[in-house]
Amino acid sequence: MDKAEFGPTKEIDKPHDCVRAVAEEENSITFASLAFKEPGTKSLALNKVEPTNKNVKSGTYILSRPLVLVAKTLPKGDLKKFFDFILSKDGQAIVAKNFVPVK
């Protein structure tokens, strides 16, 4: 905003609550993953590029972050099964409903 003044701000911790506040409060804005989009909110295009899964995955939409699964040690047992499933075709189909799949 090039050091321009702006109105009052409100700090909200949880992404879902941030999006809900935007839906309820005129002239408000927040950042959130597409998975949190709610009725009454609008995703913004950057450089005339819409924030779709296709544009995020291809890198054409320039504002994105990865969804990362982290384990303290190399996954074993049920945790390894979960990681393997999430990276499988069926798991990625579930991921693709709300996030950008890796495969």
N, C-alpha and C positions, 0 to 999 in steps of 0.2 A: 504494500500500500504506500510505498515511498514515504514513510513517516507521517502519512495523513492521519488526522484525528478520526476516531470512530466512536460510536456510542457505547453504552454500558455493555459489559461482558458478563457471562455466567460460566462458571466452571462446573462441568458435569463429568463424572468419572466413567460411567459405563457407556459403550458405543450405542447400545440400543436406546438408552435414555437420552443420549445426545440427539439421535435421529427423531425420537418422539418429540423432543422439545422443538426441533425445527418444524415438524409438522404442525405444532400448536402455536408457534410464535412467529408473527409476521416479520419479514426482513431478517430472519436468522439464518445462520450457515454453520455447518460442521463438516468434518471429514469422517468418513466411515466406509467400510467395505460394502460392496454391492449387496452382500447377503443381508444387510440391515435395512435396506430400502423399505419404506412404508408408504401407504397411501398418504397423499398430502405432501410428499417430498419429491424433489426432482434431482436427478444426477446431472452434473454440469459437464458440458463438453469443454475440452481444453484444446486450443488451436484448431477448433472446429471438428474435433474428433470426439465421438460419443464414447462413454465408458462402458463398452460392451465386453463380454468375455472374450470375444474374438479380437477386439482391439487391444485389450490388456495383454492377452497372451502373445500377440504379435509384436508388442512393444510400441504400437502406434499411439496408444493412450499413455501419456508419459508419467502419470501419477499412479503408481501401484506399489504393492508390497507382496511378498510371497507369504503363503500360508505354510508354516514350518512345523513339522512334528519333531520333537526332541526327546531323547532318552538319555539318562545319566550314563548308561553303559550300552554296549551293543545289545540290541533287543534279543531276548530269548523267550522261549515258551509262548504263552498267550500274547505277550507284547509283540513278538516277532510275527505271529500270525496276524495280528491287527495291522502292523506296518505292511506286511505282504498283501493283505486284503486291500488296504487303502490304495496301494500302488497298482493293484490289478485292474483289469478292464471294468469289472463290476463296481469296484470301489471308486474308481475315477468317475464312473457314471453318477454315483451319489454325490461326489465332490462337485461335479459340474453343475449340479442343481443350484448351488449358491456361491461357488467359488470357481476360479479358473483351474481346470485340471492340469496336471503336469505332463500327461501323456495324451 
